[in-house]
């Protein structure tokens, strides 16, 4: 169940409308690092949780609803950068902003298809895709994915903050950056409440995995290299169940040649007798 209020979660003001910045803000709406991604991700993760996980479901749904509010804020910011405020801009200035959005390398579809407003697309105009969403059904795995999502989202927001000189946009982005800080920490804290957050999934018996390679850092260099003695080649593993070690080479001995395809695929080209002989 959802409710809505006719106000933004946080104030959004634009002092100097910038159609190009409106295009960049689209990445924070429909891009891989954007708010549509995390809102949908948290919802589908929550809907997969069974009985007995109510506190995690509530955490996910509360945050998902907050992210919907962030989409609304960013959509308002995009529209204000494209149209400007009639109280702040003259007719000539509004026409200039609209023309810039349509004709000077910004996203023309924001003018042509959306009438100077936000769209569910990224900064290149590519539509949002559900392929960005991680909802595996495994709570620990999903929480790790959420830390990553908030980390890349915060990185994007800081880059947008660095790009703009508009005080209103900096203020809005400062708020979103702060919320990403909270969300990174809340997902990490939620992981701390799980008995075995790593390796994922914890339910798979580790005695069934190859014991020779489960805590071994494997070098893929052609020439054998000595152990660099990094923490991930010699210290105790974070899960407390193994000791890191170093392998200077890969196991090898795997068969490279693929089996013959079915004749029905017509995959095999005709070969001359000469080429056939040379391969023997």
C-alpha positions in Angstrom: 0.0 0.0 0.0 1.2 3.5 -0.8 0.2 7.0 0.1 1.3 10.3 -1.4 1.5 13.9 -0.3 1.4 17.0 -2.6 4.8 18.2 -1.6 8.4 17.3 -2.3 10.5 15.4 0.3 13.1 18.2 0.1 13.0 21.7 -1.4 14.2 21.9 -5.1 15.1 25.3 -6.4 16.9 26.4 -9.6 18.4 29.9 -9.8 19.9 29.6 -13.3 18.0 27.0 -15.5 20.5 24.9 -17.4 19.1 22.5 -20.1 22.4 20.7 -20.3 22.4 20.0 -16.6 18.8 18.7 -17.0 20.2 16.1 -19.3 22.9 15.1 -16.8 20.3 14.8 -14.0 18.5 12.2 -16.0 21.3 9.8 -15.1 20.3 10.1 -11.5 16.7 9.2 -12.5 16.8 6.4 -15.1 20.5 5.6 -15.2 22.3 2.5 -13.9 23.2 4.5 -10.8 19.9 6.2 -10.5 16.9 6.4 -8.1 14.6 4.3 -10.3 17.0 1.4 -10.0 17.3 1.5 -6.2 13.5 2.1 -5.6 12.6 -0.9 -7.7 15.5 -3.0 -6.4 14.5 -2.5 -2.7 10.8 -3.2 -3.5 11.4 -6.5 -5.2 13.9 -7.6 -2.6 11.3 -6.9 0.1 8.5 -8.7 -1.7 10.7 -11.8 -1.9 11.2 -12.1 1.9 9.3 -14.9 3.7 7.6 -14.7 7.1 10.0 -14.0 10.0 11.9 -11.3 8.1 9.5 -8.4 8.9 12.2 -6.0 10.2 14.2 -6.4 6.9 11.1 -6.1 4.8 10.1 -2.9 6.6 13.7 -1.5 6.2 13.6 -2.2 2.5 10.1 -0.8 1.9 10.7 2.3 3.9 13.9 3.0 1.9 12.2 2.2 -1.4 9.4 4.7 -0.7 12.0 7.3 0.2 13.7 6.6 -3.2 10.5 7.2 -5.0 10.5 10.7 -3.4 14.0 11.2 -4.7 12.8 10.4 -8.2 10.1 13.1 -7.7 12.7 15.6 -6.6 15.0 15.0 -9.5 12.1 15.1 -12.0 11.2 18.5 -10.6 14.8 19.6 -10.9 14.9 18.5 -14.5 11.7 20.3 -15.4 12.8 23.5 -13.7 16.1 23.4 -15.5 14.3 22.9 -18.8 11.5 25.4 -18.3 12.6 27.7 -15.6 10.1 29.5 -13.5 7.8 32.0 -15.1 8.4 34.3 -12.1 12.2 34.1 -12.6 12.5 34.1 -16.4 11.4 36.3 -19.1 9.6 34.8 -22.2 12.8 35.2 -24.2 14.8 33.4 -21.5 12.3 30.5 -21.5 12.4 30.2 -25.2 16.2 30.2 -25.1 16.2 27.3 -22.6 13.7 25.3 -24.6 15.7 25.8 -27.8 18.9 24.8 -26.1 17.3 21.7 -24.8 16.1 20.7 -28.3 18.8 21.9 -30.6 22.3 22.3 -29.0 23.4 18.8 -28.0 21.3 18.3 -25.0 18.5 15.7 -25.1 16.0 16.8 -27.8 13.4 14.3 -26.7 12.9 16.2 -23.4 11.5 18.9 -25.6 10.0 16.8 -28.5 8.6 13.8 -26.5 8.1 15.2 -23.0 7.3 18.9 -23.5 10.3 20.1 -21.5 10.0 17.7 -18.6 11.7 14.6 -17.1 11.7 11.2 -18.6 12.4 7.6 -17.4 15.7 7.6 -19.2 19.4 8.1 -18.5 21.6 11.0 -19.6 22.0 9.5 -23.1 18.2 9.1 -23.5 18.3 5.3 -23.1 15.2 4.0 -21.4 15.4 2.6 -17.8 15.7 -1.1 -17.8 14.9 -3.7 -15.1 18.3 -5.3 -15.9 19.8 -2.9 -13.5 17.9 -4.4 -10.6 19.4 -7.0 -8.3 16.8 -9.0 -6.3 18.2 -12.5 -5.9 16.0 -13.8 -3.1 19.1 -14.1 -0.9 19.0 -11.4 1.8 22.7 -11.2 2.4 23.5 -11.1 -1.3 20.9 -8.4 -1.8 22.2 -6.3 1.0 25.7 -6.4 -0.5 24.2 -5.3 -3.8 22.5 -2.4 -2.0 25.8 -1.2 -0.6 27.2 -1.2 -4.1 24.1 0.6 -5.5 24.2 3.3 -2.9 28.0 3.7 -3.4 27.7 4.2 -7.1 24.7 6.4 -6.6 26.5 8.6 -4.2 29.5 8.8 -6.5 27.2 10.0 -9.3 25.6 12.6 -7.0 28.9 14.0 -6.0 30.0 14.3 -9.6 26.7 16.2 -10.4 27.4 18.4 -7.3 30.9 19.2 -8.6 29.5 20.0 -12.1 26.9 22.6 -11.2 27.4 26.1 -9.8 23.7 26.6 -9.1 23.1 27.0 -5.4 19.7 25.3 -5.4 21.0 22.3 -7.3 24.0 22.0 -5.0 21.6 22.1 -2.0 19.4 19.4 -3.4 22.4 17.2 -4.3 23.9 17.7 -0.9 20.7 16.3 0.6 20.8 13.3 -1.7 24.5 12.7 -1.0 23.7 12.7 2.7 20.9 10.2 2.3 23.2 7.9 0.3 25.6 8.0 3.3 22.8 6.9 5.6 21.7 4.1 3.2 25.2 2.7 2.7 25.6 2.5 6.5 22.1 1.0 7.1 22.8 -1.8 4.7 26.1 -2.5 6.3 24.5 -2.5 9.7 21.8 -4.9 8.5 24.5 -7.2 7.3 26.0 -7.2 10.8 22.8 -8.6 12.1 23.1 -11.8 10.0 24.8 -14.8 11.4 26.9 -15.7 8.3 26.9 -12.7 5.9 29.8 -14.2 3.9 30.2 -16.4 1.8 26.9 -16.0 0.1 24.8 -18.2 0.2 25.6 -19.3 3.7 23.2 -22.3 3.4 25.5 -24.1 1.0 27.8 -26.6 2.8 31.3 -25.4 2.4 32.7 -28.9 2.6 31.2 -29.4 -0.9 33.4 -26.6 -2.4 37.0 -27.3 -3.6 39.0 -26.9 -0.4 42.3 -26.3 -2.3 41.1 -23.1 -3.9 38.4 -21.6 -1.7 40.8 -19.1 0.1 43.6 -18.9 -2.5 44.4 -15.8 -4.4 45.4 -17.0 -7.9 47.8 -15.1 -10.1 47.1 -15.1 -13.8 50.5 -13.7 -14.8 52.4 -15.6 -17.5 55.6 -15.4 -15.6 55.5 -16.8 -12.1 55.5 -14.1 -9.5 56.4 -14.3 -5.8 53.7 -13.8 -3.2 53.2 -10.0 -2.9 52.2 -10.5 0.7 49.0 -8.5 0.5 46.3 -9.0 3.2 44.3 -11.0 0.6 47.2 -13.4 0.0 48.2 -14.2 3.6 45.8 -13.0 6.3 42.8 -14.6 7.8 39.7 -14.4 5.6 37.0 -12.0 6.8 34.5 -14.9 7.4 36.9 -16.4 9.9 36.6 -19.8 8.2 39.9 -19.8 6.3 43.4 -18.5 5.8 44.3 -16.7 2.6 47.1 -18.2 0.5 48.8 -17.4 -2.8 49.1 -19.5 -5.9 51.6 -18.4 -8.5 49.8 -20.1 -11.3 46.4 -21.4 -12.4 45.6 -25.1 -12.2 45.5 -25.6 -16.0 45.0 -28.9 -17.8 41.5 -28.0 -18.9 40.4 -29.1 -22.4 40.2 -26.2 -24.9 38.8 -28.0 -27.9 35.0 -27.9 -28.1 33.0 -31.0 -29.1 31.8 -31.3 -32.7 28.5 -29.4 -33.3 25.4 -31.1 -34.5 25.3 -31.4 -38.4 21.9 -29.6 -38.1 23.6 -26.4 -37.1 25.7 -26.2 -40.3 28.5 -24.7 -38.3 31.4 -26.5 -39.9 32.9 -24.8 -43.0 34.2 -26.7 -46.0 37.9 -27.2 -45.9 40.4 -28.0 -48.7 42.5 -31.1 -48.5 45.5 -28.9 -48.0 44.1 -27.1 -45.0 42.9 -30.4 -43.6 46.4 -31.9 -44.0 48.1 -28.9 -42.4 46.1 -29.2 -39.3 47.1 -32.8 -38.6 
